[in-house]
Amino acid sequence: MGSRREHNAGLTLIELLVVITILSILATGILPLSQMSYKRTREIELRQNLRVIRKAIDRYKQLVDEQKIKVQALSSGYPETLEILVKGVEVGSGPVPVKMKFLRHIPRDPMTEDGEWGLRSYSDDYQSDIWGGQDVYDVYSKSDKQALDGSNYRDW
């Protein structure tokens, strides 16, 4: 009978280096994908929040045009602030006025640290960074970064 060598359980240094190399290659591939996925999720949230606020502004303007919301004579018909859309306004001219709210809360801008929106009034230039303060005609992101498609967030 020949002598049998006992097989030591465990990993050799070469096997350990191969495993570490494979794991590092996988990690370098996954990290950019996870960052892109995170950015895409925030972009989707930005589009949804912009859509919600703009629909609320449009609904307010529609009710003003239908003369269901009373405004001053020379007013553009857009809300004076975003907070009005949350607090609500008196609608209708019947014996019992109804308070209508357009938003439950003001969604935050997911692309900026403070979550604040840039505002434009009806009389502002469409590319203006300074809000005139008369009303809220439109909202935009204050972020100066670019989206995955190459456009700027502030242009959405």
C-alpha positions in Angstrom: 0.0 0.0 0.0 1.2 3.4 -0.9 1.2 6.3 1.5 -1.7 8.7 1.0 -1.2 12.4 1.4 -3.7 14.1 3.5 -5.5 16.8 1.7 -5.5 20.1 3.6 -8.8 21.9 3.7 -8.7 25.5 2.8 -7.7 27.9 0.0 -4.4 28.5 -1.4 -3.1 32.0 -2.0 -3.6 31.7 -5.7 -7.2 30.6 -5.3 -7.9 33.5 -2.9 -6.4 36.0 -5.4 -8.5 34.7 -8.2 -11.7 35.0 -6.2 -10.8 38.6 -5.1 -10.0 39.5 -8.7 -13.4 38.1 -10.0 -15.3 39.9 -7.2 -13.6 43.3 -7.9 -14.4 43.0 -11.6 -18.0 42.3 -10.8 -18.1 45.3 -8.3 -16.7 47.7 -10.9 -19.4 46.7 -13.3 -22.3 46.9 -10.8 -21.4 50.3 -9.3 -22.0 52.4 -12.4 -25.3 50.5 -13.0 -26.5 51.2 -9.6 -25.6 54.9 -9.9 -27.4 55.1 -13.2 -30.5 53.3 -11.7 -30.5 55.8 -8.8 -30.3 58.8 -11.2 -33.0 57.4 -13.4 -35.3 56.9 -10.4 -34.8 60.6 -9.4 -35.5 61.7 -12.9 -38.8 59.8 -12.9 -39.7 61.4 -9.6 -38.8 64.9 -11.0 -41.0 64.3 -14.1 -43.9 63.2 -11.9 -43.6 66.1 -9.5 -43.4 68.6 -12.3 -46.5 67.0 -13.9 -48.4 67.1 -10.6 -47.7 70.8 -9.9 -48.3 71.9 -13.5 -51.6 70.1 -13.6 -52.7 71.8 -10.3 -51.7 75.2 -11.7 -53.6 74.5 -14.9 -56.7 73.4 -13.0 -56.6 76.6 -10.9 -56.3 78.7 -14.1 -59.2 76.8 -15.7 -61.5 77.5 -12.8 -60.5 81.2 -12.9 -61.3 81.3 -16.6 -64.6 79.7 -15.9 -65.1 82.4 -13.3 -65.5 79.9 -10.4 -62.6 81.5 -8.6 -62.7 85.2 -8.1 -59.5 87.2 -8.8 -58.6 90.8 -9.1 -59.5 92.5 -12.4 -56.0 92.8 -13.9 -54.8 89.4 -12.6 -53.3 86.8 -14.9 -55.5 84.2 -13.3 -52.6 82.0 -12.1 -52.1 81.4 -8.3 -50.0 83.9 -6.4 -48.0 81.2 -4.7 -47.7 77.4 -4.7 -49.0 77.4 -1.1 -52.4 78.6 -2.3 -52.8 75.3 -4.2 -52.3 73.5 -0.9 -54.4 75.8 1.4 -57.2 76.0 -1.1 -59.6 78.7 -2.4 -63.3 79.4 -2.3 -65.0 78.1 -5.4 -68.4 78.9 -6.6 -70.9 81.7 -6.0 -73.7 79.7 -4.4 -75.0 80.3 -0.9 -72.5 77.9 0.6 -69.0 78.4 -0.9 -66.9 75.3 -1.2 -63.1 75.3 -0.5 -61.2 73.5 -3.2 -57.6 72.3 -2.7 -55.4 71.4 -5.7 -52.5 69.7 -3.9 -52.1 67.8 -0.6 -48.6 69.1 -0.3 -46.0 70.7 -2.5 -43.8 68.0 -3.9 -40.0 68.6 -3.5 -37.5 68.9 -6.3 -35.5 65.6 -6.0 -32.6 67.1 -7.9 -31.6 69.8 -5.4 -30.5 69.6 -1.8 -33.1 72.0 -0.5 -36.0 70.6 -2.6 -37.1 74.1 -3.6 -38.5 74.8 -7.1 -37.7 77.7 -9.4 -40.8 79.7 -10.2 -41.8 81.8 -13.2 -44.7 84.3 -13.4 -46.8 84.9 -16.4 -45.0 88.1 -17.3 -41.4 86.6 -16.9 -39.3 85.5 -19.8 -39.5 81.8 -20.4 -35.8 81.3 -19.6 -35.7 83.7 -16.6 -34.0 82.6 -13.4 -35.6 85.4 -11.4 -39.2 85.1 -10.4 -41.3 88.3 -10.9 -43.5 87.4 -7.9 -46.8 88.4 -9.4 -48.1 84.8 -9.8 -46.9 81.2 -10.4 -47.2 80.4 -14.1 -44.6 77.6 -14.2 -42.1 75.7 -12.0 -38.7 74.3 -12.9 -35.8 72.5 -11.3 -33.0 74.7 -9.9 -30.5 71.9 -10.6 -27.7 72.8 -13.1 -27.0 69.2 -13.8 -27.7 67.2 -17.0 -30.1 64.3 -17.4 -29.2 60.9 -18.7 -30.5 62.0 -22.1 -28.2 65.0 -22.2 -30.8 67.7 -21.5 -30.7 70.0 -18.5 -33.1 69.4 -15.6 -34.0 73.1 -15.5 -35.3 72.9 -19.1 -37.9 70.1 -18.3 
